[in-house]
Amino acid sequence: MTDDQRKHLEFIQSVITRLAGNSFLVRGWSVTLIAALFALAAKDPKQPDFVILGYFPCFLFAILDALYLSLERKFRALFKRAAEGKVTCFDMTPVDEANNGWLATFFSPTVLIFHGAIALLILGAYLFLK
């Protein structure tokens, strides 16, 4: 393996790391925003509808999380091909595969379990406050 190929793999790995970090931040913001809406709803027990508003950011953050995870999977596929020598050196075009589109990623266990749990918490909090 040449130095250029190693450097190419480092570039791809840095993109993968950045995308994973962005996904982590999206999840953190999702939890923070939903918790703030829970606090607003608990402050005024006559207005439990603040909790229902949590579905909007929950859904949007789930889409954003799926997008970042989809891109991460595409760059992992690029990394694999670059390590095998099947990609032109310094080509950073993500590799599309059957299972790494954002919609397929949206319904993956990684996204569904985390954001689905938040959606169930929203429902539980709404029913509790109602």
N, C-alpha and C positions, 0 to 999 in steps of 0.2 A: 504494500500500500504506500502510495506516494504521500509527500507532505501536503500537496494540494487536496488529495482525497481526505486526509485526516482533517484538514481545515474545513472542508465542505461538510463533513459529518459534525464538526463542532458547531458550525453555523446552524445546521438543521436542529441539533440538540438544543441550542439556545432558543430557537423559535418554539420548540416543544415545551421547554421549561416556562417560557413566557406565557404560552397559552394555558398551561396547567395553573399557573399563578393567577391568571385572569379568571379562570373558572372558580378557583378558590375564593377570590374576592367577590365574585357575583353571588356565591352562596352566602358569604358573610353579610353582604348588603341585604340579601333577601331576608335572612333571619333578623337582622337589625330593624328593617322597615316593618316587618310583620309584628315584631315585639312592640314597636312604637304604636302601631295601630291597636294592639291588645291593650296597651296602657291607656290609650285614649278611650277605648270602650269601657275599661274597668273604672275609669275616673267618673264617668257618668253612666250609671247602670240603666238609665232610661233610654240610652242610645246604643244598643248592641250592634247597630248596623255598621259601625266603624270596623268591626271584625270582618264583615262581609267584603268590605273594600280591600281586604288583604288578598282576595283572589286575583285581583288585577295585577299587582306587582308580582305575586307568586307565579302567575302564568307568564308574564313578560320575562322574569328572571329565569324561568325554566327554559324558555326559548333561547335566551342569550347563553345560558349554560350549555344547551345542546349545540349551539353554533360553535362555541369554543371547543367543546369536546370533539365535534365533527372535524374541525380544522386540525386539532391535535392528532386525531387518528390518521388524517391524510398525510400529515408530516411524518408520522411514525412509519407509514407505508413508504414514503419517500426515503426516509432514513434506511429502511431495510433494503430498498433497491439500490441506494447509493453504496451501502456497505458491500453489496454483492457485485458492484461495478456495472450495473445496468443503466446508470443515469450519467448524463454528461456532467463533468465536473463543474461545480458551482451553479447548477440548475436548481432553483428553489421553487419550482412549480409543484404544488401539492398533487398527490396521486389520488385520483378518484377510484374507489372500489365500491362494490355493491353494498357494503354495510356501513359506510362512513358518510352518508348524506346526513344533513341536519335533521330531517324528519325521522329517519331510521334511528338516529342517535337520541332524538326526543323520547322515543319509546323504549330506549335501552334501560336496563335495570339501574344503571348509575344515575340517570336523571330522574326516572320515575320514583325510585325509592326515596330519594332526598326530598324532591319537591312534592311528591305524593303525600309524604308524611306531614309536610307543612300544610298542605291542603286539608288533610284530615284534622290537624290541630285547629285550623281555622274553623272548620265545621263544628268540632267539639267545643271550642270556646264560644261560638255563636249559640249553640244549643244550651250551654251552661249559663250564659248571660241572659238568654231569653227566658 
